[in-house]
């Protein structure tokens, strides 16, 4: 199976490293999970980047991983020219949500009749964008609870364990999706299939609604949000608004108590620097439009007041717009 990961960010690099790993150990003694011996599978793994210079750098040095899975190195095939790869069996989209259309268009030459495209991105709306480019019959939705932080080009910290869940919007489970699950599990990426991926994606969205924007604004780690009365109150109000919107849309969330789940995630990932805070610290564009922005748009369409999410969106957008201002 030829697998192509699109996007050399934190999650794309981590998935590429896990799928490409073949070294039994590193000089520092780290052992890639479930990789005490060389991989027996014969999958061909590629990383597709849009930047030629960056692709060349990763091709030369590989991807180095540190963190909870040890310190280890994976040699990877990298290119900025999709035509160099040929047709793919599985394309995994790991770019920021606002880059989805450009990234999938860049990778379109990889798509054949039997290709499947898996999105492992934040927020809501990516599946619809990909559907328009490759066709809905080829698209698999996904969400991952893995924690990853990009330290530098080709260097990633594996910051947290967690399962990856994949599924089609129509609930069907084709054989290709089962094969993907088996490959991921084999290399240590705990994965399962869901028949209600929409409910799962919205459930993850609600977690991100409560955490990401607040961390970006306050510059606090996840766990700190529930230590202060003010941020905990804002978190709860933002999540409550999102739950109301989901109920109005008749989306079945996977958690009995979504608010308690958000606070539990804060505790479980207490030291984590959220992806949105990482973007702000690097003065990069955030995915606010695909997270809290979704709640604002859907709330307005449904006639549900969402003042807290509207405020969070405005504040994050103000932070983005003022990166270059000198205080």
C-alpha positions in Angstrom: 0.0 0.0 0.0 1.3 3.4 -0.9 0.5 6.0 1.8 1.1 9.7 1.4 1.0 12.1 4.3 0.2 15.7 3.3 1.7 18.3 5.6 5.0 18.3 7.6 3.5 19.8 10.7 3.4 18.2 14.2 0.7 15.6 13.5 1.8 14.9 9.9 5.4 14.5 11.0 4.4 12.2 13.9 2.2 9.9 11.7 4.9 9.8 9.0 7.6 8.8 11.5 5.4 6.0 13.0 4.5 4.7 9.6 8.1 4.9 8.2 10.0 3.7 11.2 12.4 0.9 10.6 15.3 1.4 13.1 15.2 -1.0 16.1 16.8 1.6 18.4 18.6 4.9 18.6 21.9 5.9 20.1 20.0 7.4 23.1 18.3 4.1 23.8 14.8 5.1 22.7 12.8 2.4 21.0 9.9 3.2 18.6 6.7 1.7 20.0 6.2 -1.9 18.8 9.3 -1.5 16.6 11.9 -3.6 18.5 12.5 -5.2 15.2 12.3 -3.8 11.7 8.9 -3.4 10.2 7.6 -6.5 8.4 5.0 -4.6 6.4 5.9 -3.4 2.9 4.0 -0.2 2.8 5.5 2.6 0.9 5.3 5.9 2.9 5.7 9.4 1.4 5.5 12.8 2.9 4.2 15.5 0.5 5.3 19.1 1.3 4.5 22.3 -0.6 7.9 23.7 0.2 10.8 22.3 -1.9 13.6 23.5 0.5 11.9 22.1 3.5 11.2 18.8 1.8 14.8 18.5 0.8 15.9 19.1 4.4 13.6 16.4 5.8 14.6 14.0 3.1 18.3 14.4 4.1 17.9 14.3 7.9 14.7 12.3 8.4 12.2 12.9 11.2 13.4 12.7 14.8 10.9 12.0 17.6 11.3 12.6 21.3 8.9 12.3 24.1 6.7 9.5 25.6 7.7 7.0 22.9 11.4 7.6 23.5 14.0 9.3 21.3 14.2 7.8 17.8 14.7 8.5 14.2 12.8 7.6 11.0 14.1 7.9 7.5 11.3 9.1 5.2 10.6 9.7 1.5 9.8 13.4 1.0 8.9 15.4 -2.0 7.2 18.7 -3.0 6.3 17.2 -6.4 3.2 15.0 -6.2 4.0 13.5 -9.7 7.2 12.0 -8.3 5.1 9.7 -6.1 2.5 8.3 -8.5 -1.0 7.1 -7.6 -1.6 6.5 -3.9 -3.8 4.0 -2.0 -4.3 6.3 1.0 -3.7 10.0 1.4 -3.7 11.4 4.9 -4.4 15.2 5.1 -2.6 16.8 8.1 -2.5 20.4 7.1 -4.2 23.4 8.8 -7.9 23.6 8.0 -7.5 26.8 6.1 -5.0 25.1 3.8 -7.2 22.1 3.0 -8.3 23.1 -0.5 -4.8 24.0 -1.6 -3.3 20.9 -0.1 -5.8 18.5 -1.6 -5.6 20.2 -5.0 -1.8 19.8 -4.8 -2.2 16.1 -4.1 -5.0 15.5 -6.7 -2.6 13.8 -9.2 -2.2 11.1 -6.6 -5.9 10.2 -6.7 -7.0 7.2 -8.7 -10.3 5.3 -8.7 -9.2 3.2 -5.6 -7.6 6.0 -3.6 -9.0 7.0 -0.2 -8.4 10.4 1.4 -8.3 10.5 5.2 -8.6 13.8 7.1 -7.0 14.0 10.5 -7.5 17.7 11.0 -9.1 20.0 13.6 -12.5 21.5 13.3 -15.5 21.1 11.1 -15.7 21.6 7.3 -12.6 19.7 6.0 -14.6 16.7 4.8 -16.9 18.9 2.8 -13.9 20.7 1.2 -12.3 17.4 0.3 -15.6 16.0 -1.0 -15.8 18.8 -3.6 -12.3 18.0 -5.0 -12.1 14.2 -5.0 -15.7 13.0 -4.5 -17.5 12.0 -1.3 -17.1 8.2 -2.0 -13.3 8.6 -1.5 -13.3 10.5 1.8 -12.8 9.2 5.3 -13.2 11.4 8.3 -10.9 11.1 11.3 -9.9 12.5 14.7 -6.9 11.7 16.8 -6.2 12.3 20.4 -2.4 12.0 20.0 -0.4 14.9 21.4 2.3 16.3 19.1 4.4 19.4 19.1 6.6 20.5 16.2 10.0 21.6 17.6 11.6 22.4 14.3 11.7 21.1 10.7 11.7 17.3 10.9 11.7 17.4 14.7 8.6 16.5 16.7 7.7 15.8 20.3 5.3 12.9 21.0 3.5 14.6 23.9 0.5 12.4 24.5 -1.0 9.0 23.8 -4.5 8.6 22.5 -6.6 6.7 20.0 -7.3 7.7 16.4 -10.9 7.1 15.2 -11.8 7.0 11.5 -15.1 6.6 9.7 -17.2 7.6 6.7 -20.0 10.1 7.0 -22.5 7.5 5.6 -21.5 4.9 8.3 -20.2 2.4 5.7 -17.1 0.4 6.6 -15.3 -0.6 3.3 -12.4 -3.1 3.3 -9.9 -0.2 2.6 -10.8 1.4 5.9 -10.3 -1.9 7.8 -6.8 -2.2 6.1 -6.0 1.4 7.2 -6.9 0.5 10.8 -4.8 -2.6 10.7 -1.7 -0.7 9.4 -2.1 2.0 12.0 -2.5 -0.4 14.9 0.5 -2.4 13.7 2.9 0.5 14.0 1.6 1.6 17.4 -1.1 4.1 16.3 -4.1 2.9 18.3 -7.0 3.1 15.9 -10.7 2.1 15.7 -13.5 2.6 13.3 -16.7 4.5 14.1 -20.0 4.3 12.2 -20.9 7.8 13.6 -17.8 9.9 12.7 -19.9 13.0 12.5 -20.9 12.7 16.1 -17.3 12.1 17.1 -16.0 15.0 15.1 -18.5 17.3 16.7 -17.6 15.9 20.1 -13.9 16.7 19.5 -14.9 20.1 18.2 -16.7 20.9 21.4 -13.5 20.0 23.3 -11.5 22.3 21.1 -14.1 25.0 21.5 -13.5 25.0 25.3 -9.7 24.8 25.2 -8.0 26.2 22.1 -9.1 29.8 21.9 -8.8 30.4 25.7 -5.2 29.0 25.7 -4.3 31.2 22.7 -5.7 34.3 24.4 -4.3 33.7 27.9 -1.2 31.8 26.9 -1.9 29.1 29.5 -1.3 25.4 29.2 -4.5 23.3 29.0 -4.6 22.4 32.7 -4.3 25.9 33.9 -7.7 26.8 32.3 -9.6 25.1 35.1 -7.4 26.4 37.9 -8.6 29.9 37.6 -12.2 30.9 38.2 -12.5 33.3 35.3 -11.1 31.0 32.6 -13.1 28.0 33.9 -16.3 30.0 33.8 -15.6 31.2 30.2 -14.7 27.6 29.2 -18.0 26.3 30.6 -20.1 29.0 28.8 -18.4 28.5 25.5 -18.9 24.7 25.7 -22.5 25.1 26.8 -23.2 27.3 23.7 -21.6 24.6 21.5 -23.7 21.8 23.1 -26.9 23.8 22.4 -25.9 24.2 18.7 -25.2 20.5 18.4 -28.5 19.6 19.9 -30.4 21.9 17.6 -28.6 20.2 14.7 -29.6 16.8 16.1 -26.0 15.7 16.4 -25.5 12.9 18.9 -22.4 13.6 20.9 -20.4 10.6 22.1 -20.1 11.9 25.7 -23.0 11.8 28.3 -21.6 14.9 29.9 -19.6 16.9 27.3 -18.7 19.7 29.7 -17.2 17.2 32.2 -15.3 15.7 29.4 -13.7 19.0 28.4 -12.6 19.6 31.9 -11.3 16.0 32.1 -9.3 16.6 29.0 -7.8 19.8 30.5 -6.6 17.7 33.5 -5.3 14.8 31.3 -3.4 17.1 29.0 -2.4 19.6 31.8 1.0 20.5 30.4 0.1 20.4 26.8 0.4 23.6 24.6 -2.6 23.6 22.4 -2.2 23.8 18.7 -3.8 27.2 18.6 -1.5 28.6 21.3 1.5 27.1 19.3 0.2 29.1 16.3 -0.1 32.3 18.3 3.4 31.9 19.8 4.8 31.5 16.3 2.7 34.4 15.0 0.9 32.2 12.6 -2.7 32.1 11.4 -4.9 30.0 13.6 -7.8 27.6 12.9 -10.3 29.7 14.8 -12.7 29.9 11.9 -13.0 26.1 11.9 -13.5 25.7 15.6 -15.2 28.5 17.6 -16.1 30.1 14.3 -18.2 27.0 13.4 -20.3 27.5 16.5 -20.8 31.2 15.7 -21.9 30.5 12.2 -24.1 27.5 13.1 -25.5 29.4 16.1 -26.5 32.4 14.0 -28.1 30.1 11.4 -30.1 28.3 14.1 -31.1 31.4 16.0 -29.1 30.3 19.1 -27.2 33.1 20.9 -23.5 32.4 21.1 -22.0 35.6 22.7 -19.0 33.9 24.4 -17.9 32.1 21.2 -18.3 35.3 19.2 -16.1 37.1 21.7 -13.4 34.4 21.6 -13.4 34.5 17.8 -13.0 38.3 17.8 -10.2 38.2 20.4 -8.2 35.6 18.6 -8.6 37.4 15.2 -7.5 40.6 16.9 -4.4 38.8 18.2 -3.6 37.5 14.7 -4.1 41.0 13.2 -1.8 42.6 15.7 1.2 40.3 15.5 3.4 42.9 13.9 2.4 45.8 16.2 5.2 46.9 18.6 4.1 47.4 22.2 
